[in-house]
């Protein structure tokens, strides 16, 4: 089990960047597949981006070309660089960790979740 804590959310103007991060506890961070998802009130949580243990990445169509997921195993941290933000990106962003060698897009594939960080994009 790994504990995850997101930070770096906030308020940003449309077109601007933001880089939430997610710090993990535990010694086996490098063995986890990681992902970011987001949720708006009244809707199900939606996949955003994923990264494998070997740093292969996969993105939702809404994130392709604008968002970049990365990981720093030395710091037990994953990042989500978000550029060209628009108001439709406003959501609570969650990071997650799962056991496996692939990238994952479903909530059920992840074992541990952070508490979320709010991202608000103003028009």
C-alpha positions in Angstrom: 0.0 0.0 0.0 1.2 3.5 -0.8 -0.1 6.8 0.5 -0.5 9.6 -2.0 -0.7 13.4 -1.3 -1.5 15.8 -4.2 -0.5 19.4 -4.2 -0.1 22.2 -6.7 -3.7 22.8 -7.7 -5.2 26.2 -7.7 -6.7 29.0 -9.8 -5.3 29.8 -13.2 -6.5 31.8 -16.2 -7.5 30.2 -19.4 -4.5 29.5 -21.6 -2.2 29.2 -18.6 -0.2 26.3 -17.2 -0.3 24.4 -13.9 1.7 21.5 -12.6 0.1 19.5 -9.8 2.3 17.0 -8.1 1.7 13.9 -6.1 4.1 12.7 -3.4 4.1 9.1 -2.3 5.2 7.2 0.8 6.9 3.9 0.7 10.1 2.4 -0.6 8.6 0.7 -3.7 7.4 3.8 -5.5 9.3 2.8 -8.7 7.4 -0.4 -8.9 4.0 1.2 -9.3 2.1 2.3 -12.3 0.8 5.8 -11.8 -2.1 7.7 -13.1 -4.1 11.0 -12.9 -7.8 11.3 -13.1 -10.3 14.2 -12.6 -13.8 14.6 -11.4 -16.3 17.4 -11.6 -19.4 17.5 -9.4 -22.2 15.3 -10.6 -20.0 13.3 -13.0 -17.9 10.2 -12.7 -14.2 10.4 -12.3 -12.5 10.4 -15.7 -9.1 9.2 -16.7 -6.5 11.8 -17.7 -3.0 10.3 -18.0 -1.0 7.3 -17.0 2.7 6.3 -16.8 4.2 2.9 -16.4 7.1 1.8 -14.3 9.4 2.3 -17.2 7.9 5.7 -17.9 5.8 4.9 -21.0 2.8 7.2 -21.0 -0.8 7.2 -22.2 -3.3 10.1 -22.4 -7.0 10.6 -22.7 -7.9 12.4 -25.9 -8.7 15.6 -23.9 -5.1 15.6 -22.5 -3.1 14.7 -25.6 -0.8 17.5 -26.7 -1.5 19.7 -23.7 -0.7 17.5 -20.6 2.4 15.6 -19.7 2.7 13.0 -17.0 6.1 12.3 -15.5 7.6 10.6 -12.5 10.7 11.1 -10.4 11.4 7.9 -8.6 14.2 9.5 -6.5 11.6 11.9 -5.1 8.7 9.4 -5.0 6.7 12.0 -6.9 4.6 12.1 -10.0 3.7 15.3 -11.9 1.0 16.4 -14.3 2.2 19.3 -16.4 -0.9 21.0 -17.8 -0.6 23.6 -20.5 -3.2 25.6 -22.5 -5.8 25.1 -19.8 -9.4 25.9 -20.5 -12.5 26.2 -18.2 -13.5 22.6 -19.2 -10.4 21.4 -17.3 -11.8 22.6 -14.0 -12.0 19.6 -11.7 -10.6 17.9 -8.7 -7.5 16.0 -9.9 -6.5 12.7 -8.3 -3.4 10.7 -8.5 -3.4 7.0 -8.2 -1.0 4.1 -7.9 -1.4 0.5 -9.1 0.5 -2.7 -9.2 1.5 -3.8 -12.7 3.8 -3.2 -15.6 1.3 -1.5 -17.9 -0.5 1.8 -18.0 -4.1 1.8 -16.8 -7.1 3.8 -17.5 -9.8 2.3 -15.2 -10.3 3.2 -11.6 -10.5 -0.5 -10.7 -6.9 -1.0 -11.9 -5.5 1.3 -9.2 -5.1 0.3 -5.6 -4.4 3.6 -3.9 -5.7 7.2 -4.4 -4.8 10.6 -3.1 -7.3 13.0 -1.6 -7.4 15.2 -4.7 -6.4 18.8 -5.5 -8.7 21.4 -7.0 -7.9 23.0 -10.3 -10.0 25.9 -11.4 -9.6 27.6 -14.8 -11.1 31.0 -15.2 -12.2 32.3 -18.5 
